[in-house]
């Protein structure tokens, strides 16, 4: 008896050619359902519809079609268990040798801006996951394929092993099928949590699942293995970026690129540039043009900028590209790049140039792994609103000073705690990052700023528990400070600012970054 293949796919990429090879080269009989059956029939392939095979019509508007003993019995039967074989014979069920299934496009549906809850619920596949799980469970006797990219590999297996897929291959396909259904269920659960209006990160269960995009050369250090995974079935974020040129991305590149992306999303209309080293900004600036913004960011700390990661919020033009080629950079990312700029950047062929049109789209939650589990929190995506800030000093900020304080605050949000940022002319002048005490961070930022601290602005991601840092800032020439406030000794800092003629603004929110 000919072997039997069940094909029921939402993503029909390559399925007709694959089915043609199954029939012509290996003598498979085909059963199929819905649109897949019609596509095979239109291609002139012999195919039996599932409803004809089971003797049961599709019901409930197509909700029930493959949930039938002749389908699941054929998938789950163990070929070396006599009772299973007897059951197949008694119920006239053929064993199924190949199950080719992928699922309703749930994630594509919920990505539509006008999707309703009812639309989303209808795209929750039932029969598909049931068949995938059944076939994956019984991989000892049959093969399950859930990805069109596996079709050629399966055909090669048949050619290499006298028309049979190896046990190792079947097991690998089973693992992929279970991962596929797990990710599908996670997407559904996450969507329904959002539809119900729960707070982010409030779920009782949280599942992480990803498909491997690339095995990386190594992790943070050469002795650490690493790989890059895509979450969900739709490529988003860095998985959807276009690499115009350059070497393969490394683990550290991707970590730094994400840090750069988070900073650059703070700035939309005004041209902005940031240069990242080890997840901290060594230069951030705004300008009247993109080339001005990049030049200012580079000059903010040209020593640290060497080998940096650059993010730009506007498409790269020729003038900016020319400046980018004047020093060694690891990566450059922007929402676009014009043709002339691409030609200029090509002179630095090793520089990784990425295009990510939706730079402002990031994860809604962040995850950190700890021993025995992991922590989940809502992303720190609070939009700074100076109208909600409190001026706590006698000296009042001018609109120009308030705009500079806003710039400093936005940058400080993305610097590792304890974070201090000194700015002037919408450009970072000094950055104190990751220190064990705030006094040390203040001193590092002021020392780096040097003369630029005079008339400059200082942002702190946390409150000042003592007035010493305010006094140090004033001695260096700082004119205004923005900080969260909230210390029991806030008044000491306020008094010091008043005595020294500084502006001080409390935001009422902190941005610790660990």
Secondary structure, 3 states (H helix, E strand, C coil): CCCEEEEEECCCCCHHHHHHHHHHHHCCEEEECHHHHHHHHHCCCCCEEHHHHHCCCCEHHHCECCCCHHHHHHHHCCCCCHHHHHHHHHCCCCCCCEEEEECCCHHHHHCCCCCCHHHHHHCCCCHHHHHHHHHHHCCCCCEEECCHHHHHHHHHHHHHCCCCCCHHHHHHHHHHHHHHHHHHHHHHHHHHHHHHCCCCCCCCCCCCCCEEEEEECCCCCCCCCEEEEECCCCCCHHHHCEEEECCCCCHHHHHHHHHHHHHHCCCCCCEEEEEEECCEEEEEEEECCHHHHHHHHHHHCHHHHCCEEEEECCCECHHHHHHHCCCCEEEEEECCECHHHHHHHCCCCCCEEEECCCCCCCCCEEEEEECCEEEEEECCCCCCCHHHCEECCCCCCCHHHHHHHHHHHHHHCCCCCCCEEEECCCEEEEEECCCCCHHHHHHHHHHHHHHHHCCCEEEECCCCCCCHHHHHHHHHCCCEEEECCCCCCHHHHHHHHHHHCCEEEECCCCCCCC
